[in-house]
Amino acid sequence: MASSSNYSNSPCAACKFLRRKCLPDCIFAPYFPPEEPHKFANVHKIFGASNVSKLLNEIQPDQREDAVNSLAYEAEARLKDPVYGCVGAISVLQRQVIRLQKELDATNADLMRYASNAFPGNSGLTNQMGRRMSQYSGSSFGQIYDQYPTPYTSSWDNSFSGDHPDNAGDGNP
Amino acid sequence: MASSSNYSNSPCAACKFLRRKCLPDCIFAPYFPPEEPHKFANVHKIFGASNVSKLLNEIQPDQREDAVNSLAYEAEARLKDPVYGCVGAISVLQRQVIRLQKELDATNADLMRYASNAFPGNSGLTNQMGRRMSQYSGSSFGQIYDQYPTPYTSSWDNSFSGDHPDNAGDGNP
């Protein structure tokens, strides 16, 4: 829920940071309450107050809180990791999805193989397994990749290959 | 590989955009070649030239190309989706990881159950399955979540619940 510091005597965190008077129509006030000064400081450092103000004015009022929160998340990620920011998370998650998908395919193949050996006439069991496998094959996985491509995968792969906990001891080559 | 427009007569894309002389020590030139004008335009619109320059000066030269590329990726994502930017991708990928992990757990449980019914004395098979299950249980999944939390999950979940292809027809409640 967006705060509304206009109703209190305190200027919003943005106006306090920028040392300006917080007017009733302040674009920042509903999303940067005075009790969260770091939220605005981070967003300001990474995106700049002017860019954030422009962006908020270009989107619908009911989407502004989500926009501010996603900007704050990106800003915090960039401050923690100046080189990769939250794009590092996308790279790690994409590789995790690929690994889980491969593992699921292999496990389903094992299940089909053992089931067809153990119950040669049980078509109900193999049909059930077939349904489960088809949920994750091809299309939906392709859609998420088409929508969020990582054009610089090789650099991030190298960067994450040695020191990231996600890569430690997973037993894959 | 970073380009180096200093060696040509053309100013880099940043200096051309900012209408300034591209000097030999230009911080932007190696990463914003004149043949990619949109790369700088996007980054400038979202982060601002001054913030990008500051960020590049704060990190090691051998990491600057990766930093510019991740900034360009974030900027493009924010221009395509002004409300969620690339944080939308993180949210979708995180839910995909959770779904795949649940599916893998269920498939492994099926495999263990059918195998123990079909081969009551085959400890080699159940040990093999146990190893596969332990690869993805608990710790590594927890690590990626601890490192990249999504503090505003509920809003994004609502936003993505109806119209995203990732959610279409997956058969889950």
Interface residues (C-beta under 8 A of the other chain):
Chain A: K45 I46 F47 G48 S50 N51 L55 E58 I59 Q63 E65 D66 A67 N69 S70 L71 Y73 E74 A77 R78 P82 V83 Y84 G85 C86 V87 G88 A89 I90 V92 L93 Q94 Q96 V97 L100 Q101 E103 L104 A106 T107 N108 D110 L111 Y114 A115 N117 A118 F119 L125 M129 R132 Q135 Y136 S140 Q143 I144 Q147 Y148 T150 P151 Y152 S155 W156 S159 P165 D166 A168 D170 G171
Chain B: K45 I46 F47 G48 S50 N51 L55 E58 I59 Q63 E65 D66 A67 N69 S70 L71 Y73 E74 A77 R78 P82 V83 Y84 G85 C86 V87 G88 A89 I90 V92 L93 Q94 Q96 V97 L100 Q101 E103 L104 A106 T107 N108 D110 L111 Y114 A115 N117 A118 F119 L125 M129 R132 Q135 Y136 S140 Q143 I144 Q147 Y148 T150 P151 Y152 S155 W156 S159 P165 D166 A168 D170 G171
